[in-house]
Amino acid sequence: MANVDIYPASLRLLGRSVLVVGGGETAAGRAKGLLDAGARVTVVAPALSDALAALHDGGLLAWEQRSYTSSDVDGMWFVHAATGIPDVDDAVAADAEAARIWSVNASDASSSSAWMPAVASVDDVKIAVNAGGDSRRAQALRNAVATALESGSLPLRRRKVSASPSQGSVALVGGGPGDAGLITVRGRRLLAEADVVVADRLGPRSLLSGLDADVRIIEVGKTPGHHPVPQEEINAILVREAQAGNRVVRLKGGDPYILGRGGEEAIHCRENGVDVEVVPGVTSAVSVPAAAGIPLTHRGLAKAFTLISGHEDLDQVPAGSDHTVVILMGIGTLNQSVKTLSAAGRGADCPVAIIENGYAPNQRVTIGTLGTIAAQAAAVRVANPAVVVVGDVVRVSPLAPPELATANYGTQPKTLTHP
């Protein structure tokens, strides 16, 4: 039998009588799948495997404790021959054929009038794969397709929008620092299912181009000192679109709950009766320093770190270069920040790194000290988005100049590019 002979179809077996002949593991697998489809299953076999016995003892299927007879196929909609004994399975298939009942012969696929595909379910999508009778190949293909659906690499989006507004939802998805490979699997999948994406300026923007043409993208990105869409309006957009029955993804850079105002958005959605899911992201506070080879904690150098916005007061941050300070949105206030940190006990020799455009092709790393970094940043025109790291851990970076320990720092920035 060749694949050209196969006409793919899905059977609706709810409440219909089906027959499984055989009591072993293969029969148990077939019976379980038929029960999941809502079929009324009768098993004919002298004895049952533990799995089948559990189904029978639970009242889920009928058992005829005997050998097969030709009349067992009478009144059935579908038949499975799964004894593992070729002569018996062939006889079952032949009886089903004579009665014009579709059947599966587990001993000989070529004599089956129906084939069992490798099956997987992802949400309400059911995947069925036939591979010319090669069950292992079919299973491998099924697993690959299921994984792609679960990860969002293949579209899961429903084409028919529900008429019920109550089915709308919001997902606050942390997109990570910008590299499309650093969004979580859950976040990627929700993006693939979205009807509406409310997008920030940062985050994995390249993923937007892969969405369906009819997915609406609402741009709400902010830049320092320029907020064209106020936060209150963003909150209102999320609620409005969800109440219209849409699956809404709020795609944010980094993590929604780390200096991202995701908490405000979640509260507003819940206060307005909208289901909201929060998908954590890889925050730039941790990932962008890592892109420059800088660990925020390091044995013998630093045991803790403080994450803070450049707009906040830094004089309460623990003193000492063995406590790492990570500053987000800190370029505009850099001059004042370095003075505050230096005066608070770290000193002018404390190492500093500024990582611009983390994980992007134009990533740039500028390394200096609290005494030199402001001048260095001005000389090379450092700009947001950028992460500032202050502390001894900067010495670990492979981009740190050898003379770092002597406080003899050059003014030329080091660079590291990521594909």
Secondary structure, 3 states (H helix, E strand, C coil): CCHHHCCCCCCCCCCCEEEEECCCHHHHHHHHHHHHCCCEEEEECCCCCHHHHHHHHCCCCEEECCCCCHHHHCCCCEEEECCCCHHHHHHHHHHHHHCCCEEEECCCHHHCCCCCCEEEEECCEEEEECCCCCHHHHHHHHHHHHHHHHHCCCCCCCCCCCCCHHHCEEEEEECECCCHHHCCHHHHHHHHHCCEEEECCCCCHHHHHHCCCCCEEEECCCECCECCCCHHHHHHHHHHHHHCCCEEEEEECECCCCCCCHHHHHHHHHHCCCEEEEECCCCHHHHHHHHCCCCCCECCCECEEEEEECCCCCCCCCCCCCEEEEEECCCCCHHHHHHHHHHHHHCCCCEEEEEECCCCCCCEEEEEECCCHHHHHHHHCCCCCEEEEECHHHHHCCCCCHHHHHCCCCCCCECCCCC
